[in-house]
Amino acid sequence: MQNLHKCARTVVMSIGFLAMAGAALADDSCRWANDGECDDPTVPWAITAACPPGTDSTDCRQPAQAGPNSCRWANDGECDDPTVPGHITSACLPGTDANDCGQASGGQSPAPTSAGTATTYAMWTRITNDQRHYATQPGGVMEVRPANGMAFQAGNYTIYSAVSQGIAPGTPLSDIRAFGWSLSPNTMYVARASGAGHLSFVPGGGEVTMYQRPPQGMARVFARNDDVVHIRAICILPAGWPLSQCGM
């Protein structure tokens, strides 16, 4: 419930950290000004987007004292720092949710604890439902690249499948389902998403013959969305990693 509350009050950062608060904010003319919450959608730490840009100046000033665990949501077991890959929400200022995000201060994402030896992973990858897209791809599939390598290490993985409301990264997901799979070395796989949440994940056949074989001992993964109604998303994590490492 707490996570839902935070998510409902968190604005996805579309402008990023280029808009620094002091320069962009000018007044407090918004009806929601001076309520203790930043409601300017151009500010990375905004709680809502209820105010026009530049009209919630006082509430949106960056706190002078922003310690590593100064966020109101710190120490709740969920990473809410938008600069950390795999964060659950963007409800905290950068560097203010250190304990939950596994950091002593703002910076890199912590290394997850794995149940196996594999450390390669792919965060949420949106897969279009526009079937015309696949006609332009060799074999009618698209490659899912690991976030930290060119191919996947062999080992046990959890493959998550979800419905996405859009194709852009960070678009809300629903109907998240988990499937266990073991990636064998020197193998190419195809993940096919279809209706009713089904995901087939099998060694590739003719559709992958046009692609280069994976490096020795590694595996490559390709995907296709056969669901003409929904945009689908998949995430591939080593077995034992938390779902939060899939990102947004």
Residue, then its C-alpha position, 0 to 999 in steps of 0.5 A: m500500500q505504501n508503494l502504491h501511495k508513493c507511485a501515485r504521487t511520483v512524477v516520471m522524469s521526462i525532462g531529466f536533471l537539466a532543469m535545476a530548481g533555482a533557475a527554472l522556478a519563478d513564483d508561487s502562483c499555483r493554487w497548490a503552492n506552499d503546501g510542502e510538496c513540489d508539484d512542478p512537473t519540470v523538477p526531478w523531485a516533484i511529487t505531482a504535476a499539478c502546477p504549471p512549470g515555474t509556479d511552485s517555487t518555494d515547495c520545489r527548492q532543493p533542500a539545503q540539507a539532503g543527507p544520504n537517508s533524508c528522504r521521507w521514504a528512506n529506510d522503507g525497504e524500497c529504492d526510490d532514488p531515480t538515479v539508481p538503476g532498478h529503483i522502484t519509484s522516483a519519490c526521493l531526491p538523488g542520493t537521499d535514499a542510500n540505505d534502501c538503494g544499497q549506497a553510502s551516497g548517490g552513485q552506482s547501483p548496488a550489485p544484486t545478490s544472485a543465487g547462481t553464477a550468472t550476472t548478466y541481465a536485461m531490464w524491461t524491454r518493450i516489444t511492439n505489437d505492430q506486426r509491421h515492425y518484424a517484417t523489417q527485422p532479420g528473421g522477424v525477431m529483435e535481439v534483447r541485449p543484456a544491460n552489462g554485456m553483449a550476450f548472456q552467461a549460461g545459467n538459471y534465469t527468471i524471465y518476467s513478462a508484462v503488458s505495457q501501456g506504451i513502448a517508451p521506457g518507464t511506461p507503466l506495466s501490468d499483469i507481470r508474470a514470472f517464468g523460470w528458464s535455464l540458458s545453455p551455452n552456445t545457444m540462441y533463444v527466442a521469446r515469443a509473447s502472446g495473448a493471455g500473458h503467455l510467453s514461450f521461451v525456446p531455442g531458436g530455429g530458422e528465424v535466428t540463422m541470420y544472426q551471428r552465433p554468441p561468443q563461446g559459452m554464452a547465449r543470445v536472446f531474441a524476442r517477438n510480440d505476437d499479441v496484436v492487442h498489447i505492447r509486451a515487455i520482458c525482463i531477464l534476471p539471474a535466478g534469485w535477483p529481485l524484480s526491482q532490478c528490472g527497473m521501470 
